[in-house]
Amino acid sequence: MPGFGLHGTGFRFYGRRAFRSDRSYLTTKFFCIFYFPLVPITTLRVIPGARNSRVPFGRERYTLISKSSPDVGQVLSVYSVAVLIVTYGVMFFTLGLPWMRHRYGGGLGDLTEFSLFAIWMAVPWLLIQWMRNKEVERAIENARDLNRPVPFC
């Protein structure tokens, strides 16, 4: 699918929206610099591969169902989530890390600070995963509701 360049600069899929019961969803191919989505190229409906990793920024495989011009709602949601995650990361360095250094007497050590940052950034990733799983479950349940026979009185 999208080729990817050096240090997160290149093309990448971002966003998952409008799930269907076949587990397909809309995603948008962006041109990125340092993993930050800048220019939307195209929106695609894809089905994820069965053996995809859940690790962020890992290689994923898809089956392409359809391709269209960038979906405005999809693009805006990707931009808003990207800005929120960058802001959340900056908060660690402006609020969280100074507080921890003051509380624990200055030097925490580079490995400790990196570990704390990784844990800090895992929170929004886990929240996004949880919300995504709920959306998939809702799409599957809606498809089941459509297939249930309705008594005719």
Salt bridges, closest charged atoms under 4 A:
GLU60 OE1 - ARG16 NH2 2.81
GLU113 OE2 - ARG101 NH2 3.01
GLU135 OE1 - ARG138 NH1 2.69
GLU137 OE1 - LYS134 NZ 3.90
GLU141 OE1 - ARG144 NH1 3.30
GLU141 OE2 - ARG148 NH2 3.37
ASP145 OD1 - ARG148 NH1 2.29
